[in-house]
Amino acid sequence: MARKITEKAVSAFMAGHNVSIGNTTVQTSGNTSEMSLFGNVIATRNGKTIKISTCGWATSTTKERLNGILDAMGASVRIYHHQRVIHLGDTPWGNHFTLTTVK
């Protein structure tokens, strides 16, 4: 179950609304929305394309916010750590990943 901050921030991010809640900010300009965590842009949405990034900070909070976006997209994969490597589904990944919305 996601934290209330994640739910509100993801809802604003997907709807293209501005919001600032604690350490998370969503800013929208035109067709582009950005979600920032502690000032680092961890997700950018432009139309149906969403780019997600840990910005080098694969913390529990970063993973929660990004997993909230994946849930909102209807994705069947999650971000998690396995043997100190961050994974998206079964795929190990670095800092960035580009997705296309399915909803």
C-alpha angles and dihedrals in degrees: 000000000000123000118256090249090056093047093050095043094047091047090053092044094052093044095046097243129141118242139157117200120168109301094351127083131182118196125182130194118174109314094343127090126182128196115204129191116197087345095307117118103234097169137025124188121196112171107306095343120094123185117197128192139175089210085219091300107104092175126151090256093051091049091048093053092046092046088051089057091047090051091050089051091053091242118165094213132082135202114242143147123253120178091344093306121112115231136193102207106315093335122097110220141184121224105307139050132171121214135180116223117249096196 
